[in-house]
Amino acid sequence: MTSEPQRNSESSNATPTEIRRDGEAAICIVWSDQQTTRWTAKELRDRCPCATCREKQRASDLDSSSATGPIALPVLSAAEARPLTIVAMQPVGTYAYNIAFSDGHNSGIYTFDRLRRDNLDDAQTP
């Protein structure tokens, strides 16, 4: 992800003015304050805010902190084994996008604030 991290009251109210594909597995979002953020499909999928994904992440965090036995390997579906791509994006009101992924997952609602804040937070992390 790339961005020019600037924080001010105007940037927190920024809205997307353009969303374009960057290759097969990434998107670039141009914001109303001229900032640009780039997300790969994997980054977005890993940060899915839906209840199912949040619960899976919480369970995974608990399991990894208390695991003492052998590691259980997940069985992947054919869709999960293919390279992850974004297959569709639909606006949700005037505040978010619903993103559908090539693995069949499509229940996450990504608010503009999440798309903007998460990316800026990562850009500022050393």
C-alpha positions in Angstrom: 0.0 0.0 0.0 1.2 3.5 -0.7 -0.1 6.8 0.4 1.0 10.2 1.4 0.1 10.2 5.1 -1.5 13.5 6.1 -3.9 13.9 8.9 -6.3 16.8 9.1 -10.0 17.4 9.4 -10.3 17.8 5.7 -8.7 14.4 4.9 -11.0 12.6 7.3 -14.0 13.8 5.2 -12.4 12.9 1.9 -14.4 10.8 -0.5 -13.3 8.7 -3.4 -13.3 10.5 -6.8 -11.9 7.6 -8.8 -11.3 3.9 -8.2 -9.3 2.0 -10.8 -7.7 -1.4 -11.1 -4.0 -1.7 -10.7 -3.3 -5.0 -12.4 -5.3 -8.1 -11.7 -5.2 -8.0 -7.9 -5.1 -4.4 -6.7 -7.1 -1.1 -6.8 -6.1 2.5 -6.5 -8.4 5.0 -4.9 -8.0 8.7 -5.6 -9.6 10.8 -2.9 -11.2 14.3 -3.1 -8.1 15.8 -1.4 -5.9 14.4 -4.1 -4.4 11.6 -1.9 -4.1 8.2 -3.5 -4.3 4.9 -1.7 -3.5 1.5 -3.1 -4.9 -1.8 -1.8 -4.2 -5.3 -3.0 -7.1 -7.8 -2.9 -5.3 -9.8 -0.2 -4.9 -6.7 2.0 -8.6 -5.9 1.7 -9.7 -9.5 2.2 -7.4 -9.9 5.3 -9.1 -6.8 6.7 -12.7 -7.8 5.9 -14.9 -6.1 8.5 -17.8 -8.5 8.3 -19.0 -10.4 11.4 -17.9 -13.8 10.1 -14.3 -12.6 9.3 -14.0 -10.7 12.6 -15.1 -13.9 14.5 -12.7 -16.1 12.5 -9.8 -13.7 13.3 -10.7 -13.6 17.0 -10.8 -17.4 17.1 -7.6 -17.6 15.2 -5.9 -15.2 17.7 -7.2 -17.2 20.6 -6.1 -20.5 19.1 -2.6 -19.3 18.3 -2.0 -17.9 21.8 -3.0 -21.2 23.5 -2.0 -23.8 20.9 0.2 -26.6 22.2 -0.6 -29.4 19.9 0.0 -30.0 16.2 -1.1 -27.3 13.7 -4.3 -28.1 11.8 -4.0 -27.2 8.2 -7.1 -25.8 6.5 -8.5 -27.5 3.4 -8.9 -25.0 0.6 -11.7 -24.9 -1.9 -10.8 -24.5 -5.6 -11.8 -20.8 -5.4 -9.5 -20.2 -2.4 -6.6 -21.9 -4.1 -6.7 -19.5 -7.1 -5.0 -16.1 -6.9 -7.3 -13.7 -5.1 -8.8 -10.8 -7.1 -11.5 -8.3 -6.7 -14.4 -9.2 -8.9 -16.9 -6.5 -8.1 -17.4 -3.3 -6.0 -20.8 -1.8 -5.3 -21.4 1.5 -3.5 -23.3 1.2 -0.3 -25.2 4.5 0.2 -22.8 7.4 0.2 -20.3 6.0 2.8 -19.0 2.6 1.8 -18.3 -0.1 -0.8 -19.3 -3.7 -0.8 -16.4 -5.7 -2.3 -16.8 -9.2 -3.8 -13.7 -11.4 -4.1 -12.8 -14.3 -6.4 -12.9 -16.7 -3.4 -16.7 -16.1 -3.2 -16.6 -13.8 -0.2 -18.8 -10.7 -0.6 -20.3 -9.7 2.8 -17.8 -7.0 3.9 -18.8 -3.4 3.9 -15.7 -1.2 3.6 -16.5 2.4 4.8 -14.6 5.2 3.2 -13.1 5.9 6.6 -11.8 2.3 6.9 -10.4 2.4 3.3 -8.7 5.6 4.1 -7.7 5.2 7.8 -6.3 1.7 7.5 -4.2 2.6 4.5 -2.8 5.7 6.2 -2.1 3.8 9.4 -0.1 1.2 7.5 1.8 3.9 5.6 2.9 5.5 8.9 4.1 2.2 10.4 7.9 1.9 10.3 
